[in-house]
Amino acid sequence: FVEIGRVVFINYGPDTGKLAVIVDVVDYNRVIVDGPTTGVARQQLPLKRASLTEFVLPIKRNQTSKNVAKVYNDEKIDEKWASTHVGKQQASRLRKAELTDFERFKLMVTQKKKSLLIRQELRKLKKSK
């Protein structure tokens, strides 16, 4: 549900990939978000640009950034986010984006070796039937 205190994952725009907290609801399509610890300035955000998460912070409407940051850190939202499936996918995507050309090459070679071993084992199993 869209509610005050709900943590959202921003999926489009300059703050893509960051977490923010809903501090006010403007209308059916827009909310005001604040992410003082994640670098998201307080701003209006269309709901189409945000994905709701399962985390809800116990804050009141239009709380100051200082209070939002305090509750955000007390609830350890970053750690909880890192343990979710989407958080792990995001971390993996970031890690892969930071690879150098040679590291990407090594990754490709190991993936080829892995798939070759899998194919060989599969052939053995098919022949044994």
C-alpha positions in Angstrom: 0.0 0.0 0.0 1.1 3.6 -0.6 1.4 5.0 2.9 3.5 7.4 4.9 6.7 5.7 6.0 6.8 3.1 3.2 10.3 2.6 1.8 10.4 2.8 -2.0 13.0 1.7 -4.5 13.4 4.3 -7.3 13.5 2.6 -10.6 13.7 5.5 -13.1 15.3 9.0 -13.2 18.5 10.5 -11.8 18.1 8.6 -8.5 17.7 5.2 -10.1 18.7 2.3 -7.8 18.3 4.3 -4.5 16.0 3.8 -1.6 13.7 6.6 -0.3 10.9 7.0 2.2 7.4 8.3 1.5 6.8 11.3 3.8 3.6 12.6 2.2 1.0 11.6 -0.4 0.2 14.3 -3.0 -2.5 12.5 -4.9 -3.2 9.0 -6.5 -0.1 9.3 -8.7 2.5 11.3 -6.8 4.2 11.1 -3.5 6.8 13.2 -1.7 9.9 11.1 -0.9 13.0 11.7 1.2 16.2 9.7 1.3 18.6 11.6 3.6 20.9 8.6 4.1 20.8 7.4 0.5 21.3 10.8 -1.2 17.8 11.3 -2.5 16.7 14.9 -2.0 13.1 15.6 -0.7 11.1 15.7 -3.9 7.8 14.9 -5.6 8.0 11.5 -7.3 5.5 9.9 -9.6 4.5 6.4 -8.4 5.4 5.0 -11.8 9.0 5.8 -11.0 9.0 3.9 -7.7 8.6 0.3 -6.6 7.1 -0.2 -3.1 9.0 -2.4 -0.8 7.8 -4.4 2.2 9.4 -2.1 4.7 7.4 0.6 6.6 9.0 3.1 9.0 7.0 4.4 11.9 7.1 8.1 11.0 4.5 10.8 10.9 3.5 13.0 7.9 6.0 15.5 6.7 8.7 14.5 9.2 12.0 16.4 8.9 14.9 14.7 7.0 16.8 14.5 10.3 14.1 12.4 11.9 13.6 10.2 8.8 17.3 9.5 8.8 17.3 8.6 12.4 14.4 6.1 12.1 15.9 4.8 8.8 19.2 4.0 10.5 17.5 2.6 13.7 15.5 0.2 11.6 18.6 -0.9 9.6 16.8 -0.7 6.3 20.0 -0.9 4.2 20.9 -4.2 5.8 17.3 -5.5 5.4 17.3 -4.4 1.7 20.6 -6.1 1.0 19.2 -9.4 2.2 16.1 -9.2 -0.1 16.1 -10.8 -3.6 15.8 -7.5 -5.4 18.6 -6.0 -3.3 20.9 -8.9 -4.1 20.1 -8.6 -7.8 20.9 -4.9 -7.7 24.2 -5.5 -5.9 25.1 -8.2 -8.5 24.3 -5.8 -11.4 26.4 -3.1 -9.8 29.3 -5.5 -9.3 29.1 -6.7 -12.9 29.0 -3.1 -14.2 32.2 -2.3 -12.4 34.2 -5.2 -14.0 37.2 -4.3 -16.2 37.5 -5.7 -19.7 39.9 -8.4 -18.5 37.6 -9.4 -15.6 34.7 -9.7 -18.0 36.9 -11.9 -20.2 37.8 -14.2 -17.3 34.2 -14.4 -16.3 33.2 -15.5 -19.9 35.9 -18.1 -19.9 34.8 -19.6 -16.6 31.2 -19.6 -17.7 32.2 -21.5 -20.9 34.1 -24.1 -18.9 31.2 -24.5 -16.6 28.7 -25.0 -19.4 31.1 -27.5 -21.1 31.3 -29.6 -18.0 27.5 -29.5 -17.6 27.0 -30.6 -21.3 29.5 -33.5 -20.9 27.8 -34.8 -17.7 24.4 -34.5 -19.5 25.8 -36.5 -22.5 27.0 -39.2 -20.1 23.6 -39.5 -18.4 21.9 -39.7 -21.8 24.2 -42.5 -23.0 23.8 -44.5 -19.8 20.0 -44.7 -20.4 
